[in-house]
Amino acid sequence: MFGACLILSGCSIMLNMLEHVYDQYCIVRARRMLTALVCLYTVLIFLNLEDGVLFWFDGRGGYHRGALNGAGYAVMLIEMFFVYVCYFKHRSSVGKEMKHALKVLPPVVIMLVVMQLMDQRLLLNGIIVAFVDVVLFISFFSQRREIDSVTGAGNRDAFFAEIAHRIAGKQKFQILLIVPRDFGVINQRYGHQTGNEYLYAMASWLEEAYPVYCPDKGCCHSAEALVRLRDGAGGFLSPDEFIPVAEGIGIVSNIFWQVLGEVCRFIKQNPDLPIGTFSVNMSMEQFEEPDLPIRIQRLLEAWEIRPDTIKFEITERVISEDAEHAKKMIHQLEEYGFHFYLDDFGIGYSNFASVAEYRFESIKLDKSLVSIMEKADKGYDIVHGLIRLFHEMGMKVTAEGVETAEQSGMLIGMGVDKIQGFCYAHPMPGAELKHFRG
């Protein structure tokens, strides 16, 4: 059980050490590594029941080491190596308590292990694990002093310490100031106990909720106009089902103009909505209209909508059908003040050469890339590399299909500009969007 206890201790060290770090890369890898070690050591424990590969007892109750008794030490070395790799990568953001713990643990643990290896009669496994737990407890206890006793959230000292760690690690972050109105009235009318419960409930909600559809803005700043068609039963058909039919009968252009008109009407009727931009999908049929730029400009002028409020989304399939004509039409629309997003990057061709030929304002990573981000290290590296590459090319990056807070945290750590997905909002009609505050 020596190895299993050390695995749990290593997990506690990793989580406590990286609590001030947005970038989840080390934590994700640590979880995978620790999971693999737990599975491997569990197999050894079951094998030990029959074969004594770790240890065994003779008929007089004497303890004997098995052939794989050193596996526990190997586990410890692997954990220590990974802990210190992550530490040196993020040492500017590691708290002083954990820095002290990481200085104390190695020499003492190594000394106890050497003593046990030199004298086979000594069994110091329990002492080693207990020592690690005591050091961690002292570290956790010192941090508990910076937690508010009512809400369980960090107090003023914890806040300033958190900011110092973020700045030292050169991490991006946002600060939200939330002031409950007339909070004193709650205490006066319902008592301080109810006031405490209110603060606790608010702190719990804030701890679980996410500062970040558009991380730079700290709010839901953009929206995409989606088309849905009701079926005979009152449900909705996916665009993947009815758009190909619309293309076949030649009415896709009509759908585009209807959607663009509805978006303009919605913006005009809701001037106080905190949504800064709306994006509309555009197909190749629109590029075949010679007066497209003028027609779009006239529509927006009729509704008194600025060109920078509307973004047009196109896929790589659209521009690949007639690259020269598409490039010419996009250039004309850009002269009128409109900007384009490249949608669904990561499926189909995903040609970097075509991306470099256009001045896209933003690249939208397909949800398939987001989904592989958690499944394998290569997936994480691919997404991280794409974000850095597009940033170096002067383009912003939007991640689509983000469904979990963990995915969101990883993407924010990578520096993604915008996040779109069920994690923040499901598709909703305009009537609901009017009251939505993400």
VODRENBA-577629 format. One record per residue (C-alpha): residue in one letter; z, y, x. Coordinates in steps of 0.1 Angstrom, whole numbers. Each point is the difference from the previous one (the first is absolute). Example, Ala and Ser with C-alpha at 12.3 -4.5 7.8 and 13.67 -1.06 7.14 Angstrom:
! residues 2
+---+-------+-------+-------+
| r |     Z |     Y |     X |
+---+-------+-------+-------+
| a |    78 |   -45 |   123 |
| s |    -7 |    34 |    14 |
+---+-------+-------+-------+
This chain:
! residues 438
+---+-------+-------+-------+
| r |     Z |     Y |     X |
+---+-------+-------+-------+
| m |     0 |     0 |     0 |
| f |     2 |    22 |    31 |
| g |   -37 |     9 |    -2 |
| a |     0 |     6 |   -38 |
| c |    30 |    24 |     3 |
| l |   -17 |    19 |    28 |
| i |   -32 |     3 |   -21 |
| l |    20 |    17 |   -27 |
| s |    17 |    23 |    25 |
| g |   -34 |     9 |    15 |
| c |   -13 |     9 |   -35 |
| s |    30 |    23 |    -5 |
| i |    -5 |    16 |    34 |
| m |   -37 |     7 |    -7 |
| l |     6 |    15 |   -35 |
| n |    28 |    22 |    13 |
| m |   -19 |    11 |    31 |
| l |   -32 |    10 |   -19 |
| e |    16 |    15 |   -31 |
| h |   -12 |    35 |    11 |
| v |   -36 |   -11 |     7 |
| y |   -27 |     4 |   -26 |
| d |   -25 |   -22 |    19 |
| q |     7 |   -35 |   -14 |
| y |   -21 |   -18 |    27 |
| c |    30 |   -13 |    20 |
| i |    19 |   -10 |   -31 |
| v |   -29 |   -19 |   -15 |
| r |    -6 |   -19 |    32 |
| a |    38 |    -6 |     4 |
| r |     1 |   -15 |   -35 |
| r |   -28 |   -23 |     8 |
| m |    15 |   -10 |    33 |
| l |    34 |    -6 |   -14 |
| t |   -14 |   -20 |   -29 |
| a |   -19 |   -22 |    24 |
| l |    31 |    -5 |    21 |
| v |    21 |    -9 |   -31 |
| c |   -25 |   -26 |   -11 |
| l |    -3 |   -15 |    35 |
| y |    38 |    -2 |     5 |
| t |     4 |   -14 |   -35 |
| v |   -23 |   -28 |     9 |
| l |    20 |    -7 |    32 |
| i |    32 |    -1 |   -21 |
| f |   -14 |   -26 |   -23 |
| l |   -13 |   -20 |    29 |
| n |    34 |     2 |    17 |
| l |    16 |   -18 |   -30 |
| e |   -19 |   -32 |    10 |
| d |    -9 |     4 |    37 |
| g |    26 |    23 |    14 |
| v |   -26 |    23 |    17 |
| l |    24 |    29 |     0 |
| f |    34 |   -16 |     4 |
| w |    18 |   -32 |   -10 |
| f |    35 |   -15 |     0 |
| d |    10 |   -33 |    15 |
| g |    24 |   -26 |   -16 |
| r |    31 |    18 |    14 |
| g |   -11 |    34 |   -13 |
| g |   -13 |    13 |    33 |
| y |   -27 |    27 |    -2 |
| h |   -33 |    -6 |    18 |
| r |   -30 |    23 |     4 |
| g |   -34 |   -13 |   -12 |
| a |   -33 |     3 |    17 |
| l |    -9 |    32 |   -19 |
| n |    34 |    16 |     2 |
| g |   -14 |    30 |    19 |
| a |   -21 |     9 |   -31 |
| g |    28 |    23 |   -11 |
| y |    -1 |    19 |    33 |
| a |   -38 |     3 |    -3 |
| v |     4 |    15 |   -35 |
| m |    24 |    25 |    14 |
| l |   -23 |    10 |    29 |
| i |   -30 |     4 |   -24 |
| e |    20 |    22 |   -23 |
| m |    14 |    22 |    28 |
| f |   -35 |     4 |    15 |
| f |   -14 |    12 |   -34 |
| v |    30 |    22 |    -7 |
| y |    -4 |    19 |    33 |
| v |   -38 |     3 |    -4 |
| c |     6 |    17 |   -33 |
| y |    29 |    20 |    14 |
| f |   -21 |    15 |    29 |
| k |   -28 |     7 |   -24 |
| h |    22 |    20 |   -24 |
| r |    30 |     9 |    22 |
| s |    -2 |    37 |    -9 |
| s |     7 |    -9 |   -36 |
| v |    28 |   -25 |     6 |
| g |    35 |    11 |    -9 |
| k |    27 |     5 |    26 |
| e |    21 |   -28 |   -14 |
| m |   -28 |   -26 |     3 |
| k |    -8 |    13 |    35 |
| h |    36 |    -6 |    10 |
| a |    -1 |   -35 |   -16 |
| l |   -32 |    -9 |    18 |
| k |    16 |    10 |    33 |
| v |    32 |   -21 |    -6 |
| l |   -15 |   -32 |   -15 |
| p |   -24 |   -13 |    28 |
| p |    24 |    -1 |    30 |
| v |    29 |   -16 |   -20 |
| v |   -22 |   -26 |   -18 |
| i |   -18 |    -9 |    33 |
| m |    34 |    -4 |    17 |
| l |    13 |   -23 |   -27 |
| v |   -32 |   -21 |     0 |
| v |     1 |    -4 |    38 |
| m |    36 |   -11 |    -2 |
| q |    -9 |   -26 |   -26 |
| l |   -29 |   -13 |    20 |
| m |    21 |    -3 |    32 |
| d |    27 |   -19 |   -17 |
| q |   -13 |   -25 |   -25 |
| r |    34 |    -6 |   -14 |
| l |     2 |    36 |   -14 |
| l |   -13 |     6 |   -35 |
| l |    -3 |    38 |    -3 |
| n |   -27 |     1 |   -27 |
| g |    25 |    12 |   -26 |
| i |    14 |    26 |    23 |
| i |   -35 |    13 |     8 |
| v |    -9 |     3 |   -37 |
| a |    33 |    16 |    -9 |
| f |    -3 |    26 |    28 |
| v |   -35 |    10 |   -12 |
| d |    14 |     3 |   -36 |
| v |    29 |    21 |    11 |
| v |   -22 |    24 |    19 |
| l |   -23 |     3 |   -30 |
| f |    30 |     5 |   -23 |
| i |    13 |    29 |    21 |
| s |   -35 |    15 |     0 |
| f |    -3 |    -3 |   -38 |
| f |    35 |    13 |    -6 |
| s |    -6 |    32 |    20 |
| q |   -31 |     6 |   -21 |
| r |    18 |    -6 |   -32 |
| r |    20 |    32 |     7 |
| e |   -32 |    20 |    -6 |
| i |    -5 |   -14 |   -36 |
| d |    12 |    19 |   -30 |
| s |    27 |   -20 |   -18 |
| v |   -12 |     9 |   -35 |
| t |   -38 |    -5 |     2 |
| g |    -3 |   -24 |    29 |
| a |   -26 |    23 |    15 |
| g |     1 |    17 |    33 |
| n |    22 |    31 |     3 |
| r |    -7 |    33 |    18 |
| d |     6 |   -14 |    34 |
| a |   -23 |   -30 |    -7 |
| f |   -27 |    24 |   -12 |
| f |     0 |    20 |    32 |
| a |     1 |   -31 |    21 |
| e |   -29 |   -14 |   -19 |
| i |   -21 |    31 |     6 |
| a |     9 |     0 |    37 |
| h |   -12 |   -36 |     3 |
| r |   -33 |     8 |   -18 |
| i |    -7 |    30 |    22 |
| a |     9 |   -18 |    32 |
| g |   -24 |   -28 |   -10 |
| k |   -27 |    25 |    -9 |
| q |    -3 |   -16 |   -34 |
| k |   -15 |    16 |   -31 |
| f |    24 |     6 |   -28 |
| q |     6 |    21 |   -31 |
| i |    32 |    16 |   -13 |
| l |     5 |     3 |   -38 |
| l |    27 |    24 |   -13 |
| i |    13 |   -13 |   -34 |
| v |    25 |    22 |   -18 |
| p |    14 |   -13 |   -34 |
| r |     2 |    29 |   -24 |
| d |    33 |     8 |   -15 |
| f |    17 |   -30 |    15 |
| g |    34 |    17 |    -4 |
| v |    -5 |    -3 |   -38 |
| i |    -1 |   -38 |     3 |
| n |    34 |     0 |    17 |
| q |    15 |    24 |   -25 |
| r |   -13 |   -17 |   -31 |
| y |     2 |   -37 |    10 |
| g |    24 |    -1 |    29 |
| h |    -3 |    -5 |    37 |
| q |    -4 |   -38 |    -4 |
| t |   -32 |     4 |   -20 |
| g |   -12 |    26 |    25 |
| n |     5 |   -24 |    28 |
| e |   -19 |   -27 |   -19 |
| y |   -28 |    25 |    -5 |
| l |    -2 |     7 |    37 |
| y |     1 |   -37 |     8 |
| a |   -29 |    -7 |   -24 |
| m |   -20 |    29 |    14 |
| a |     6 |   -11 |    36 |
| s |   -10 |   -36 |    -8 |
| w |   -32 |    11 |   -17 |
| l |    -9 |    23 |    29 |
| e |     6 |   -28 |    25 |
| e |   -24 |   -24 |   -18 |
| a |   -27 |    25 |   -10 |
| y |   -29 |    12 |    22 |
| p |    -7 |    43 |    20 |
| v |   -38 |    -8 |     3 |
| y |   -34 |    -7 |   -19 |
| c |   -11 |    28 |    22 |
| p |    24 |    -1 |    30 |
| d |    -9 |    34 |    13 |
| k |     5 |    15 |   -35 |
| g |    30 |   -21 |    -9 |
| c |   -13 |    -6 |   -35 |
| c |   -28 |   -15 |   -21 |
| h |   -27 |    25 |    10 |
| s |   -33 |   -17 |    -9 |
| a |   -14 |   -21 |   -29 |
| e |   -31 |   -21 |    -5 |
| a |   -19 |     0 |   -33 |
| l |    -4 |   -36 |   -11 |
| v |   -23 |   -13 |   -28 |
| r |    14 |   -27 |   -24 |
| l |   -18 |   -16 |   -29 |
| r |    18 |   -16 |   -29 |
| d |    -9 |   -35 |   -11 |
| g |    -1 |   -13 |   -35 |
| a |    37 |   -10 |     1 |
| g |    12 |    35 |    11 |
| g |     5 |    -8 |    36 |
| f |   -18 |    14 |    30 |
| l |   -30 |   -13 |    19 |
| s |    -1 |     4 |    38 |
| p |   -28 |    23 |    14 |
| d |   -12 |   -31 |    19 |
| e |   -10 |   -15 |   -33 |
| f |   -17 |    29 |   -18 |
| i |   -14 |    22 |    28 |
| p |   -26 |   -26 |    11 |
| v |   -11 |    -1 |   -36 |
| a |    -2 |    38 |    -2 |
| e |   -21 |     0 |    32 |
| g |   -23 |   -26 |   -15 |
| i |    -8 |    21 |   -31 |
| g |    -1 |    33 |    19 |
| i |    30 |    19 |   -15 |
| v |    22 |     3 |    32 |
| s |   -11 |    36 |     4 |
| n |    11 |     8 |   -35 |
| i |    34 |   -15 |     7 |
| f |     3 |    21 |    32 |
| w |    -7 |    33 |   -19 |
| q |    24 |    -9 |   -28 |
| v |    28 |    -8 |    25 |
| l |    -6 |    31 |    20 |
| g |     0 |    21 |   -32 |
| e |    33 |   -16 |   -12 |
| v |    16 |     7 |    34 |
| c |   -10 |    37 |    -1 |
| r |    13 |     3 |   -35 |
| f |    33 |   -16 |     9 |
| i |     4 |    23 |    31 |
| k |    -7 |    31 |   -21 |
| q |    24 |   -10 |   -27 |
| n |    28 |    -9 |    24 |
| p |     1 |    28 |    26 |
| d |    37 |    -6 |     9 |
| l |    -5 |   -37 |     9 |
| p |    11 |    -6 |    36 |
| i |   -31 |   -22 |     7 |
| g |   -20 |    19 |    26 |
| t |   -33 |   -20 |     0 |
| f |   -18 |   -25 |   -23 |
| s |   -25 |   -24 |    14 |
| v |   -30 |   -14 |   -20 |
| n |   -21 |   -30 |     9 |
| m |   -37 |     6 |     5 |
| s |   -28 |   -26 |     1 |
| m |   -35 |     0 |    14 |
| e |   -14 |    11 |   -33 |
| q |    15 |    34 |     4 |
| f |   -17 |     4 |    34 |
| e |   -34 |    -5 |   -17 |
| e |     5 |    32 |   -21 |
| p |   -18 |    28 |    20 |
| d |    21 |    27 |   -17 |
| l |    34 |   -18 |     5 |
| p |    17 |    27 |    21 |
| i |   -10 |    28 |   -23 |
| r |    10 |   -19 |   -31 |
| i |    34 |    -9 |    14 |
| q |     6 |    36 |    10 |
| r |   -10 |    13 |   -34 |
| l |    24 |   -24 |   -17 |
| l |    29 |    10 |    21 |
| e |    -8 |    37 |    -4 |
| a |     0 |    -4 |   -37 |
| w |    35 |   -14 |     1 |
| e |    11 |    24 |    28 |
| i |     8 |   -28 |    24 |
| r |    -1 |     5 |    37 |
| p |   -22 |   -25 |    20 |
| d |    29 |   -11 |    23 |
| t |    18 |   -13 |   -31 |
| i |   -25 |   -28 |    -5 |
| k |    -6 |   -28 |    26 |
| f |   -29 |   -24 |    -4 |
| e |     6 |   -37 |    10 |
| i |   -29 |   -21 |    11 |
| t |    -2 |   -35 |    14 |
| e |   -19 |   -12 |    31 |
| r |   -23 |   -19 |   -23 |
| v |   -11 |    32 |   -16 |
| i |   -10 |    17 |    33 |
| s |   -16 |   -31 |    14 |
| e |   -26 |    -3 |   -28 |
| d |   -18 |    31 |    12 |
| a |    18 |    14 |    29 |
| e |   -23 |    30 |     8 |
| h |    -1 |    12 |   -36 |
| a |    38 |    -5 |    -4 |
| k |     7 |    19 |    32 |
| k |   -22 |    29 |   -12 |
| m |    17 |     2 |   -34 |
| i |    35 |    -2 |    14 |
| h |    -8 |    28 |    24 |
| q |   -13 |    22 |   -29 |
| l |    32 |    -7 |   -20 |
| e |    21 |     8 |    30 |
| e |   -17 |    34 |     3 |
| y |    11 |     7 |   -36 |
| g |    36 |    -6 |    11 |
| f |     4 |   -36 |   -11 |
| h |    15 |   -28 |    21 |
| f |    -3 |   -38 |     0 |
| y |    23 |   -30 |     4 |
| l |   -14 |   -33 |    12 |
| d |    15 |   -26 |   -24 |
| d |     8 |   -37 |     5 |
| f |    -2 |     0 |    38 |
| g |     7 |   -35 |    12 |
| i |   -23 |   -19 |   -23 |
| g |   -37 |    -5 |     2 |
| y |   -16 |    14 |    31 |
| s |    28 |    23 |    12 |
| n |   -25 |    15 |    25 |
| f |    16 |    24 |    25 |
| a |   -34 |    14 |     9 |
| s |    -6 |    12 |   -36 |
| v |    35 |    15 |    -1 |
| a |    -7 |    20 |    31 |
| e |   -32 |    15 |   -15 |
| y |    18 |    16 |   -29 |
| r |    27 |    27 |    -2 |
| f |    23 |   -19 |   -24 |
| e |    32 |    19 |    -8 |
| s |    19 |   -33 |    -4 |
| i |    -5 |   -37 |     5 |
| k |    16 |   -22 |   -27 |
| l |    11 |   -33 |    14 |
| d |    -6 |   -28 |   -25 |
| k |    31 |   -19 |   -14 |
| s |   -12 |   -31 |    18 |
| l |     9 |    16 |    33 |
| v |    34 |    11 |   -13 |
| s |     7 |   -36 |   -12 |
| i |    -7 |   -16 |    34 |
| m |    22 |    26 |    17 |
| e |    32 |   -20 |    -7 |
| k |   -15 |   -35 |     4 |
| a |    -8 |     1 |    37 |
| d |     5 |    21 |    31 |
| k |   -37 |     4 |     4 |
| g |    -2 |    14 |   -36 |
| y |    26 |    26 |     9 |
| d |   -18 |     9 |    32 |
| i |   -33 |     3 |   -18 |
| v |    13 |    25 |   -26 |
| h |    19 |    20 |    26 |
| g |   -30 |     1 |    23 |
| l |   -23 |    12 |   -29 |
| i |    23 |    28 |    -9 |
| r |     2 |    12 |    36 |
| l |   -38 |    -3 |     4 |
| f |    -8 |    20 |   -32 |
| h |    25 |    26 |     9 |
| e |   -16 |     4 |    34 |
| m |   -33 |     4 |   -18 |
| g |    14 |    29 |   -20 |
| m |     4 |   -18 |   -33 |
| k |    30 |    -7 |   -22 |
| v |     9 |   -35 |   -11 |
| t |    11 |   -11 |   -35 |
| a |    14 |   -35 |    -5 |
| e |    -9 |   -16 |   -33 |
| g |    18 |   -28 |   -19 |
| v |    35 |     6 |    13 |
| e |    24 |   -19 |   -23 |
| t |    33 |    -2 |    19 |
| a |    24 |    23 |    17 |
| e |    -2 |   -21 |    32 |
| q |   -38 |     5 |     1 |
| s |     5 |    37 |    -5 |
| g |    26 |     3 |    28 |
| m |   -23 |   -18 |    24 |
| l |   -30 |    23 |    -8 |
| i |    22 |    31 |     3 |
| g |    11 |   -12 |    34 |
| m |   -37 |    -4 |    10 |
| g |    -7 |    37 |   -10 |
| v |   -21 |    -6 |   -31 |
| d |    -8 |    32 |   -19 |
| k |     0 |   -11 |   -36 |
| i |    11 |   -31 |   -18 |
| q |   -14 |   -13 |   -33 |
| g |    13 |   -29 |   -21 |
| f |    24 |   -15 |   -25 |
| c |    29 |     8 |    24 |
| y |    -2 |    35 |   -13 |
| a |   -20 |     0 |   -32 |
| h |   -21 |   -23 |   -22 |
| p |   -32 |    13 |   -16 |
| m |    10 |    22 |   -30 |
| p |   -18 |    21 |   -26 |
| g |    -1 |    38 |     3 |
| a |    27 |     4 |   -26 |
| e |    25 |   -19 |    23 |
| l |   -12 |    17 |    32 |
| k |    10 |    34 |   -15 |
| h |    36 |   -11 |     1 |
| f |    -1 |   -21 |    32 |
| r |    20 |    13 |    29 |
| g |    -3 |   -25 |    29 |
+---+-------+-------+-------+
